[in-house]
Amino acid sequence: DPYAQLLLEAMKQSGCTVFNDRHFSCENCDSCVGGGFDSATSQIVLCQNNIHHQSHMNRVVTHELIHAFDHCRAHVDWFKNVKHLACSEIRAANLSGDCTLMNEIARFKFGLKGHHQTCVRDRAIRSILAVRKVSKEVAEKAVDEVFDACFNDLEPFGRIPHSKTDAKRAYRDFQNRDRYNANL
């Protein structure tokens, strides 16, 4: 998957190499989540009982790898700073493919103007509520306060990958990033 390839390479370049046998775990989870990131162990949990299609697994892996990437590069305070969590959830919803047009149509949610941003905001709030015991108002406030900066933070993709083709381009650009910068 080009999304995962890019994130794994970016983490390696940031000094956080991921090992499949150590950093990924398949477990049974409650019915409201497809996966999670455990910052204490730097482990991605895939909920084997809730993932039924390869495309869903790819999105969950990408979403959780974005959290792992953020943990590696930004030293996120997951438990004490809800704004840090909100930022990573915004980035994960924005960059993982969670809010592609096809996924939104499958959820019977679609619109034109500003729909992607609305989806990202809603999914970030929902994710915060799934992992922290905070009120909806606290989650909404945290997301709203960091939304613009975090929505526009496209690292390591450099663009919002709306499809696998976009993700492949982003990966190719990432691989060539040093070569381009050397010529400046």
C-alpha positions as CSV (number, residue, x, y, z in Angstrom):
1,D,0.0,0.0,0.0
2,P,1.6,3.3,-1.0
3,Y,0.2,5.2,2.0
4,A,1.9,2.7,4.4
5,Q,5.1,2.6,2.3
6,L,5.5,6.4,2.5
7,L,4.7,6.5,6.3
8,L,7.1,3.7,7.1
9,E,9.9,5.3,5.0
10,A,9.3,8.7,6.7
11,M,9.4,7.1,10.1
12,K,12.6,5.4,9.3
13,Q,14.1,8.7,8.1
14,S,13.0,10.3,11.4
15,G,14.8,7.6,13.4
16,C,11.7,5.5,14.2
17,T,12.0,2.2,12.3
18,V,8.9,0.0,12.5
19,F,9.2,-3.8,12.8
20,N,6.1,-5.7,11.7
21,D,6.6,-8.4,14.4
22,R,7.0,-5.9,17.2
23,H,5.0,-2.8,16.3
24,F,1.8,-4.4,14.9
25,S,-0.7,-6.5,16.9
26,C,-4.0,-8.1,15.8
27,E,-6.5,-8.3,18.6
28,N,-10.2,-8.5,19.2
29,C,-11.7,-5.1,20.1
30,D,-15.0,-3.6,21.0
31,S,-17.3,-2.9,18.1
32,C,-16.7,0.8,17.7
33,V,-13.1,0.8,16.5
34,G,-11.0,-0.7,13.7
35,G,-7.6,-0.1,15.4
36,G,-5.6,2.0,17.7
37,F,-2.1,3.3,18.5
38,D,-0.6,2.5,21.9
39,S,2.0,5.2,22.5
40,A,3.4,3.4,25.5
41,T,4.6,0.5,23.4
42,S,4.6,2.4,20.0
43,Q,2.4,-0.4,18.8
44,I,-0.4,-0.4,16.3
45,V,-3.4,-2.5,17.2
46,L,-5.5,-3.9,14.3
47,C,-9.0,-5.0,15.4
48,Q,-9.3,-8.3,13.6
49,N,-12.9,-8.8,14.5
50,N,-13.9,-5.4,13.0
51,I,-11.9,-5.3,9.8
52,H,-13.6,-7.3,7.0
53,H,-12.1,-5.9,3.8
54,Q,-8.6,-5.2,2.6
55,S,-9.4,-1.6,1.8
56,H,-10.6,-1.0,5.4
57,M,-7.5,-2.6,6.8
58,N,-5.3,-0.4,4.6
59,R,-7.1,2.8,5.9
60,V,-6.8,1.6,9.5
61,V,-3.1,0.9,9.1
62,T,-2.6,4.3,7.4
63,H,-4.6,6.1,10.1
64,E,-2.6,4.5,12.9
65,L,0.7,4.9,11.1
66,I,0.0,8.7,11.0
67,H,-0.4,8.6,14.8
68,A,2.9,6.7,15.0
69,F,4.6,9.2,12.7
70,D,3.3,12.1,14.8
71,H,4.5,10.3,17.9
72,C,7.9,9.9,16.4
73,R,8.4,13.4,15.0
74,A,6.3,15.6,17.3
75,H,6.5,13.9,20.7
76,V,2.7,14.1,21.2
77,D,1.5,14.3,24.8
78,W,-1.4,11.8,24.2
79,F,-2.8,11.7,27.7
80,K,-2.4,15.2,29.1
81,N,-3.0,17.5,26.1
82,V,-6.2,17.0,24.3
83,K,-5.1,19.5,21.6
84,H,-2.1,17.2,20.7
85,L,-4.6,14.3,20.3
86,A,-7.0,16.5,18.3
87,C,-4.2,17.5,15.9
88,S,-3.1,13.9,15.3
89,E,-6.7,12.8,14.8
90,I,-7.3,15.7,12.3
91,R,-4.1,14.7,10.4
92,A,-5.1,11.0,10.4
93,A,-8.6,11.7,9.1
94,N,-7.3,14.1,6.5
95,L,-4.4,12.0,5.1
96,S,-5.5,8.4,5.6
97,G,-8.3,8.3,3.1
98,D,-11.0,8.2,5.8
99,C,-12.8,11.1,4.1
100,T,-12.5,10.2,0.4
101,L,-15.6,10.8,-1.6
102,M,-16.2,7.1,-2.1
103,N,-16.0,6.4,1.6
104,E,-18.4,9.2,2.4
105,I,-20.9,8.1,-0.2
106,A,-20.7,4.6,1.3
107,R,-21.7,6.2,4.6
108,F,-24.5,8.1,2.9
109,K,-22.8,11.4,3.6
110,F,-21.9,13.7,0.8
111,G,-21.9,17.3,-0.1
112,L,-19.9,19.6,-2.2
113,K,-18.5,22.8,-0.6
114,G,-16.2,22.2,2.3
115,H,-17.3,18.5,2.7
116,H,-13.8,17.1,3.1
117,Q,-13.1,19.5,6.0
118,T,-16.4,18.8,7.6
119,C,-15.7,15.0,7.4
120,V,-12.2,15.5,8.9
121,R,-13.6,17.6,11.7
122,D,-16.4,15.1,12.5
123,R,-14.1,12.1,12.4
124,A,-11.5,13.7,14.6
125,I,-14.1,14.5,17.2
126,R,-15.5,11.0,17.0
127,S,-12.0,9.5,17.4
128,I,-11.2,11.7,20.4
129,L,-14.5,10.6,22.1
130,A,-13.7,6.9,21.4
131,V,-10.4,7.1,23.2
132,R,-10.7,9.7,25.9
133,K,-13.3,10.3,28.5
134,V,-14.0,13.9,27.7
135,S,-17.3,15.7,26.8
136,K,-18.2,16.3,23.2
137,E,-17.8,20.1,23.9
138,V,-14.2,19.6,25.1
139,A,-13.4,17.4,22.0
140,E,-15.1,20.0,19.6
141,K,-13.2,22.9,21.2
142,A,-9.8,21.1,21.0
143,V,-10.5,20.3,17.3
144,D,-11.6,23.8,16.4
145,E,-8.6,25.4,18.2
146,V,-6.0,23.4,16.2
147,F,-8.0,22.6,13.0
148,D,-6.4,25.0,10.5
149,A,-2.8,24.3,11.5
150,C,-3.2,20.6,11.7
151,F,-5.4,20.3,8.6
152,N,-2.7,22.1,6.6
153,D,0.2,19.9,8.0
154,L,0.5,17.4,5.2
155,E,3.8,15.8,6.3
156,P,5.1,13.4,5.1
157,F,2.7,13.3,2.1
158,G,3.1,16.9,0.9
159,R,-0.5,16.8,-0.4
160,I,-3.8,15.3,0.6
161,P,-3.8,11.9,-1.1
162,H,-7.4,11.4,-2.3
163,S,-6.6,8.1,-4.0
164,K,-3.9,5.4,-4.3
165,T,-2.7,7.2,-7.4
166,D,-2.2,10.4,-5.3
167,A,-0.5,8.3,-2.6
168,K,1.9,6.8,-5.1
169,R,2.8,10.3,-6.4
170,A,3.4,11.5,-2.9
171,Y,5.6,8.5,-2.2
172,R,7.6,9.1,-5.3
173,D,7.9,12.8,-4.4
174,F,9.0,11.8,-0.9
175,Q,11.7,9.4,-2.2
176,N,13.0,12.2,-4.5
177,R,12.7,15.0,-1.9
178,D,16.4,15.0,-1.0
179,R,17.5,15.0,-4.7
180,Y,15.2,18.1,-5.4
181,N,16.5,19.9,-2.3
182,A,20.1,19.3,-3.2
183,N,19.7,21.2,-6.4
184,L,18.4,24.4,-4.7
